[in-house]
Amino acid sequence: MSALRVEQSSRLRRTRSAASFPCTTWPELRERQSALLKDWLRSDASERQWQTLLDAAGPDRLDLADELRDLLLHAGVLQTKEHFSRGQWLVERVRWSDVPALQQVAGLRTAAERESSRSAITAQLQMLAQDTPWLESAARHCLDARVGDNVRTARLELLHALHGWHQQQRFGLWRDFALHARGTTKSITPTEWKWLEAHVPLESLGIARFAPMLWLAGELTLHTSHGDISVAAAGMCGLPTRLFSQSDLHAQNAPAHYWLIENRASFERQATHAPERTCLIWLPGRPCTSWCEAVQALLAIAPAPARISCDPDPAGVEIALTAGALWQQAGQTWTAFRMQREDWERAPAIALTADDVQWLDRLQARDDLPRELQRLCADLRDTGRKAEQEAWL
């Protein structure tokens, strides 16, 4: 064991260290010793109160703490600052020889490594906020919220998983996304789900908490093997999308028109006095695959043209095009409805963002943009504002 040297600063105080201090060769530690050293080195401070380290060890590891301190002292890993009391020298403080090197030995990240990781995470969040509009709220909250590095890292991981889920055009329940994101169905905590719900349009991304539903109102009667379903009698009803995959499903009292409404409050308001021979459909912001397949099945048994009402903004134009494509595939016509400038110009103003303007550029460059949506994009650009249809529909 290395010889110790003593620097006596006064009659009642001294500093002890090995001749090899600071250490150049780290000692091999047993598993329990390594675990305790890791607990001690979670702070970047080069000097700690010995009582603080004892508290970190806890009552079950006090003997281990003394053993580890003496081992590290003789190896030159630390110095002890002691005072004399009641006939004995007592350790008062511990000074580490090289905290970053020790942290690496213990398998911990150094302060510099944590700062580098923090900067990388910030850059990734800023990129997501800039390049992915539907993740902007979540990314900005991650940047602004006072949360620890581990929480911020875990949330960034979820946002990357959402981005991949969307790119792969996947759909499913919460447990399916948890399996995609982290490998097990219960790996996302209730707190994380609450955060995701507050900042991300989960259902629009095809991530449903419960079985996906197709919400209908107005005139339509469906005949199933278990009986008839009258939408008019219910006033408004949500049907599981899997219902529309049944081979024996057919329509009675089919509508002459469909009216798709994006805003849920507007849908429910119009459901109370739906136009004659019209079936209303709630159009979720980004309809998932099972919703689209249910609508396609409905059009196969009850074909009719559609009017589509979305928010007058770039996202609303995109949503209308997505829904309208289902009618085109079924050989039916569709038109944007109640999205004209005279409908929304008196609604509360919401200024277009830089991302909105870029989105309009992409939309106006499309060859398949219907005339009424071309006019809407031009009006949005002309006024520099957008609106939410709940204000007038």
C-alpha positions as CSV (number, residue, x, y, z in Angstrom):
1,M,0.0,0.0,0.0
2,S,1.3,3.5,-0.9
3,A,2.9,5.6,1.9
4,L,0.8,8.5,3.1
5,R,2.1,12.0,3.5
6,V,0.7,14.4,6.0
7,E,0.5,18.2,5.7
8,Q,-0.3,19.6,9.1
9,S,-1.7,23.0,8.8
10,S,-2.3,23.5,12.5
11,R,-2.2,21.5,15.7
12,L,-5.8,20.4,15.2
13,R,-6.0,20.1,11.4
14,R,-4.2,18.1,8.7
15,T,-4.4,17.0,5.1
16,R,-3.5,13.4,4.2
17,S,-2.7,12.0,0.7
18,A,-0.6,9.3,-1.0
19,A,2.8,10.1,-2.3
20,S,1.3,9.3,-5.8
21,F,-1.4,12.0,-5.5
22,P,-2.7,12.9,-8.0
23,C,-3.4,9.4,-9.2
24,T,-2.2,8.2,-12.6
25,T,-3.2,4.5,-12.4
26,W,-6.7,3.9,-11.1
27,P,-7.3,1.0,-8.7
28,E,-9.5,-2.0,-9.7
29,L,-12.8,-1.9,-7.7
30,R,-15.3,-4.6,-6.7
31,E,-18.9,-4.2,-8.0
32,R,-20.2,-2.7,-4.8
33,Q,-17.3,-0.3,-4.5
34,S,-17.8,0.9,-8.1
35,A,-21.5,1.5,-7.5
36,L,-20.7,3.6,-4.4
37,L,-18.0,5.6,-6.2
38,K,-20.5,6.3,-9.0
39,D,-23.0,7.7,-6.5
40,W,-20.2,9.9,-5.0
41,L,-19.2,11.3,-8.4
42,R,-22.6,12.4,-9.7
43,S,-21.5,15.9,-8.5
44,D,-18.8,17.7,-10.5
45,A,-17.4,19.3,-7.3
46,S,-13.7,18.7,-6.8
47,E,-14.1,18.8,-3.0
48,R,-17.0,17.4,-0.9
49,Q,-18.0,17.2,2.7
50,W,-17.3,13.7,4.0
51,Q,-20.7,13.7,5.7
52,T,-22.3,14.4,2.4
53,L,-20.6,11.3,0.9
54,L,-21.7,9.2,3.9
55,D,-25.3,10.4,3.4
56,A,-25.0,9.3,-0.3
57,A,-23.8,5.9,0.9
58,G,-26.7,5.4,3.3
59,P,-26.8,3.5,6.6
60,D,-26.3,0.1,4.9
61,R,-23.0,1.1,3.2
62,L,-21.2,3.0,6.0
63,D,-18.5,0.3,6.4
64,L,-18.1,0.2,2.6
65,A,-17.7,4.0,2.5
66,D,-14.8,3.9,5.0
67,E,-13.2,1.0,3.1
68,L,-13.5,2.7,-0.2
69,R,-12.2,6.0,1.1
70,D,-9.1,4.4,2.5
71,L,-8.5,2.4,-0.7
72,L,-8.8,5.6,-2.8
73,L,-6.7,7.6,-0.4
74,H,-3.8,5.1,-0.6
75,A,-4.1,4.9,-4.4
76,G,-3.8,8.7,-4.7
77,V,-7.3,9.2,-6.0
78,L,-8.2,11.6,-3.2
79,Q,-7.0,13.6,-0.3
80,T,-8.6,13.8,3.1
81,K,-8.8,17.0,5.2
82,E,-9.1,16.0,8.9
83,H,-9.5,17.6,12.3
84,F,-8.5,16.3,15.7
85,S,-11.3,15.7,18.2
86,R,-11.5,13.7,21.4
87,G,-8.2,11.9,20.9
88,Q,-8.7,10.9,17.2
89,W,-8.4,12.3,13.7
90,L,-11.7,12.6,11.9
91,V,-12.3,13.1,8.2
92,E,-14.0,16.4,7.5
93,R,-13.6,16.8,3.7
94,V,-12.5,14.9,0.7
95,R,-10.7,16.4,-2.3
96,W,-10.7,14.4,-5.6
97,S,-7.5,14.2,-7.7
98,D,-9.3,14.5,-11.1
99,V,-13.1,14.5,-11.2
100,P,-13.5,14.1,-15.0
101,A,-11.1,11.2,-15.2
102,L,-12.7,9.5,-12.2
103,Q,-16.2,10.0,-13.7
104,Q,-15.0,8.2,-16.9
105,V,-13.6,5.4,-14.9
106,A,-16.9,5.1,-13.0
107,G,-18.9,5.1,-16.3
108,L,-20.4,8.6,-15.8
109,R,-20.4,11.4,-18.3
110,T,-18.2,14.3,-17.5
111,A,-19.4,17.9,-17.3
112,A,-17.9,18.6,-20.7
113,E,-19.6,15.6,-22.2
114,R,-22.9,16.5,-20.7
115,E,-22.6,20.0,-22.0
116,S,-21.7,18.7,-25.5
117,S,-24.7,16.4,-25.4
118,R,-27.0,19.2,-24.2
119,S,-25.9,21.3,-27.2
120,A,-26.5,18.5,-29.6
121,I,-30.0,17.9,-28.2
122,T,-30.8,21.6,-28.4
123,A,-29.7,21.6,-32.1
124,Q,-31.9,18.6,-32.9
125,L,-34.9,20.2,-31.2
126,Q,-34.4,23.4,-33.0
127,M,-34.2,21.5,-36.3
128,L,-37.4,19.6,-35.5
129,A,-39.2,22.8,-34.6
130,Q,-38.1,24.5,-37.9
131,D,-38.6,21.6,-40.3
132,T,-41.6,19.7,-38.9
133,P,-44.6,22.0,-38.2
134,W,-46.7,19.4,-36.3
135,L,-43.8,18.8,-33.9
136,E,-43.0,22.5,-33.4
137,S,-45.1,22.9,-30.2
138,A,-43.5,19.8,-28.6
139,A,-40.0,20.8,-29.6
140,R,-40.3,24.4,-28.4
141,H,-41.7,23.1,-25.1
142,C,-38.7,20.8,-24.7
143,L,-36.4,23.8,-25.4
144,D,-38.2,26.2,-23.0
145,A,-39.3,23.9,-20.1
146,R,-37.2,23.6,-17.0
147,V,-36.6,19.9,-17.1
148,G,-33.5,17.7,-16.5
149,D,-31.2,16.4,-19.2
150,N,-32.6,12.9,-18.9
151,V,-36.2,14.1,-19.4
152,R,-35.2,16.3,-22.3
153,T,-33.3,13.4,-23.9
154,A,-36.2,11.0,-23.4
155,R,-38.7,13.4,-25.0
156,L,-36.4,14.0,-28.0
157,E,-36.3,10.2,-28.4
158,L,-40.1,10.2,-28.5
159,L,-40.2,13.0,-31.1
160,H,-37.8,11.2,-33.4
161,A,-40.0,8.1,-33.0
162,L,-43.0,10.1,-34.0
163,H,-41.2,11.5,-37.0
164,G,-40.3,7.9,-38.1
165,W,-43.9,6.7,-37.4
166,H,-45.3,9.5,-39.6
167,Q,-42.8,8.9,-42.4
168,Q,-43.6,5.2,-42.5
169,Q,-47.3,6.0,-42.6
170,R,-48.0,3.7,-39.6
171,F,-51.2,3.7,-37.5
172,G,-52.3,1.9,-34.4
173,L,-53.1,2.3,-30.7
174,W,-50.9,3.9,-28.0
175,R,-49.4,0.5,-27.2
176,D,-48.4,0.1,-30.8
177,F,-46.5,3.4,-30.8
178,A,-44.8,2.6,-27.5
179,L,-43.6,-0.7,-29.0
180,H,-42.3,1.2,-32.1
181,A,-40.6,3.9,-29.9
182,R,-39.0,1.8,-27.2
183,G,-39.6,-1.9,-27.8
184,T,-42.3,-2.6,-25.2
185,T,-45.9,-1.7,-25.1
186,K,-45.7,-0.1,-21.6
187,S,-42.5,1.8,-22.0
188,I,-44.0,5.3,-22.3
189,T,-44.9,6.7,-18.8
190,P,-48.3,8.3,-18.0
191,T,-46.5,11.7,-17.6
192,E,-44.9,11.3,-21.1
193,W,-48.3,10.5,-22.6
194,K,-49.8,13.5,-21.0
195,W,-47.0,15.7,-22.4
196,L,-47.5,14.2,-25.9
197,E,-51.2,14.7,-25.8
198,A,-50.7,18.4,-24.9
199,H,-48.3,19.1,-27.7
200,V,-48.8,16.6,-30.6
201,P,-51.9,15.7,-32.7
202,L,-51.6,12.0,-31.8
203,E,-54.9,10.9,-33.4
204,S,-54.1,12.8,-36.6
205,L,-50.8,10.9,-36.7
206,G,-52.6,7.6,-36.5
207,I,-52.0,7.0,-32.8
208,A,-55.3,6.4,-31.1
209,R,-55.7,5.8,-27.4
210,F,-58.7,3.6,-28.1
211,A,-60.0,1.9,-31.3
212,P,-60.1,4.4,-34.2
213,M,-63.6,5.7,-34.9
214,L,-65.5,7.2,-37.8
215,W,-67.8,10.0,-36.5
216,L,-71.0,10.5,-38.5
217,A,-74.1,12.6,-38.4
218,G,-77.1,13.3,-40.7
219,E,-78.8,10.8,-43.0
220,L,-77.4,7.3,-43.3
221,T,-78.5,3.9,-42.3
222,L,-76.1,0.9,-42.2
223,H,-77.3,-2.7,-42.3
224,T,-75.0,-5.1,-40.4
225,S,-75.4,-8.8,-39.5
226,H,-76.3,-7.7,-36.0
227,G,-79.0,-5.2,-37.0
228,D,-79.4,-1.7,-38.5
229,I,-77.6,1.4,-37.4
230,S,-79.4,4.7,-38.0
231,V,-77.1,7.7,-37.8
232,A,-80.1,10.1,-38.0
233,A,-81.8,8.4,-35.1
234,A,-78.6,8.7,-33.0
235,G,-78.2,12.3,-34.0
236,M,-74.4,11.7,-34.0
237,C,-72.5,8.5,-33.6
238,G,-68.9,7.2,-33.6
239,L,-68.5,3.8,-35.3
240,P,-65.3,1.7,-35.0
241,T,-63.4,1.8,-38.3
242,R,-63.2,-2.0,-38.2
243,L,-67.0,-2.1,-38.7
244,F,-66.5,-1.0,-42.3
245,S,-64.3,-4.0,-43.2
246,Q,-67.3,-6.4,-42.8
247,S,-68.2,-8.0,-46.1
248,D,-72.0,-8.1,-45.3
249,L,-72.2,-4.3,-44.6
250,H,-74.4,-2.3,-46.9
251,A,-76.2,1.0,-46.8
252,Q,-79.9,1.9,-46.6
253,N,-81.2,5.5,-46.9
254,A,-77.9,6.5,-48.6
255,P,-77.1,10.2,-48.6
256,A,-77.1,12.4,-51.7
257,H,-74.0,14.3,-50.4
258,Y,-71.3,14.0,-47.8
259,W,-70.1,17.0,-45.8
260,L,-66.7,16.6,-44.1
261,I,-65.8,19.1,-41.4
262,E,-62.4,19.3,-39.8
263,N,-63.1,21.3,-36.6
264,R,-64.8,19.0,-34.0
265,A,-66.9,21.7,-32.4
266,S,-68.1,22.8,-35.8
267,F,-69.0,19.2,-36.7
268,E,-71.0,18.8,-33.6
269,R,-72.7,22.2,-34.1
270,Q,-73.7,21.3,-37.7
271,A,-74.8,17.8,-36.6
272,T,-77.8,19.3,-34.8
273,H,-79.3,20.6,-38.1
274,A,-77.7,18.7,-40.9
275,P,-78.9,19.6,-44.4
276,E,-81.4,17.2,-45.9
277,R,-80.0,14.0,-47.5
278,T,-76.5,14.8,-46.2
279,C,-74.2,12.7,-44.2
280,L,-71.7,14.6,-42.1
281,I,-68.3,13.1,-41.4
282,W,-65.8,14.5,-38.8
283,L,-62.5,14.8,-40.6
284,P,-59.6,14.5,-38.1
285,G,-56.6,16.8,-38.9
286,R,-54.4,14.0,-40.3
287,P,-56.6,11.0,-40.9
288,C,-55.0,7.7,-40.1
289,T,-55.0,4.8,-42.6
290,S,-57.8,2.9,-40.8
291,W,-60.0,6.1,-41.1
292,C,-59.3,6.4,-44.8
293,E,-60.0,2.8,-45.4
294,A,-63.3,3.1,-43.5
295,V,-64.3,6.1,-45.7
296,Q,-63.3,4.2,-48.8
297,A,-65.5,1.2,-47.7
298,L,-68.4,3.6,-47.0
299,L,-68.1,5.2,-50.5
300,A,-68.1,1.7,-52.0
301,I,-71.5,0.9,-50.6
302,A,-73.0,4.5,-50.6
303,P,-71.2,6.6,-53.3
304,A,-72.0,10.3,-53.3
305,P,-70.1,13.6,-53.9
306,A,-68.6,15.5,-51.1
307,R,-68.2,19.0,-49.7
308,I,-65.1,19.4,-47.6
309,S,-64.7,22.2,-44.9
310,C,-61.3,22.7,-43.3
311,D,-59.6,25.6,-41.6
312,P,-58.5,28.3,-44.1
313,D,-54.8,27.8,-43.6
314,P,-52.1,25.8,-45.3
315,A,-52.7,22.7,-43.1
316,G,-56.4,22.9,-43.9
317,V,-55.7,22.9,-47.6
318,E,-53.4,19.9,-47.2
319,I,-56.1,18.1,-45.2
320,A,-58.8,18.9,-47.8
321,L,-56.6,17.4,-50.5
322,T,-55.9,14.3,-48.5
323,A,-59.7,13.7,-47.9
324,G,-60.6,14.7,-51.5
325,A,-58.3,12.1,-52.9
326,L,-60.5,9.4,-51.4
327,W,-63.5,10.7,-53.4
328,Q,-61.3,10.9,-56.6
329,Q,-60.3,7.3,-56.1
330,A,-64.0,6.4,-55.8
331,G,-64.8,8.2,-59.0
332,Q,-66.8,10.9,-57.1
333,T,-66.5,14.7,-57.2
334,W,-65.6,16.9,-54.2
335,T,-65.3,20.6,-53.6
336,A,-63.9,22.8,-50.9
337,F,-66.9,24.3,-49.0
338,R,-67.3,27.3,-46.6
339,M,-63.6,28.1,-47.0
340,Q,-63.9,31.1,-49.2
341,R,-62.6,34.5,-48.2
342,E,-66.1,35.9,-47.5
343,D,-66.5,33.1,-44.9
344,W,-63.5,33.8,-42.8
345,E,-62.3,37.4,-43.4
346,R,-64.3,38.7,-40.4
347,A,-63.1,35.9,-38.1
348,P,-60.4,36.6,-35.5
349,A,-57.1,37.2,-37.3
350,I,-54.2,34.8,-37.0
351,A,-51.0,35.9,-38.7
352,L,-49.3,33.6,-41.2
353,T,-45.9,32.3,-40.0
354,A,-42.8,32.0,-42.1
355,D,-43.5,28.2,-42.2
356,D,-47.0,28.9,-43.4
357,V,-45.7,31.0,-46.3
358,Q,-43.3,28.3,-47.3
359,W,-46.1,25.8,-47.1
360,L,-48.2,28.0,-49.4
361,D,-45.4,28.0,-51.9
362,R,-45.4,24.2,-52.0
363,L,-49.1,24.0,-52.3
364,Q,-49.4,26.6,-55.1
365,A,-46.7,24.7,-57.0
366,R,-48.9,21.6,-57.2
367,D,-50.5,20.8,-60.5
368,D,-53.5,19.0,-58.8
369,L,-54.6,22.0,-56.7
370,P,-58.3,22.6,-57.4
371,R,-59.3,26.1,-58.5
372,E,-61.2,27.1,-55.3
373,L,-58.1,26.1,-53.2
374,Q,-55.8,28.0,-55.6
375,R,-58.0,31.0,-54.9
376,L,-57.9,30.3,-51.1
377,C,-54.1,30.1,-51.1
378,A,-53.9,33.4,-53.0
379,D,-56.3,35.1,-50.5
380,L,-54.3,33.8,-47.5
381,R,-51.1,35.2,-49.0
382,D,-52.8,38.5,-49.9
383,T,-54.2,39.1,-46.4
384,G,-51.2,37.6,-44.6
385,R,-53.6,35.8,-42.2
386,K,-55.4,32.6,-41.6
387,A,-58.4,31.6,-39.4
388,E,-60.2,28.7,-37.6
389,Q,-63.5,27.6,-38.9
390,E,-65.1,27.3,-35.5
391,A,-65.6,31.1,-35.7
392,W,-68.2,30.9,-38.4
393,L,-69.2,27.3,-39.0
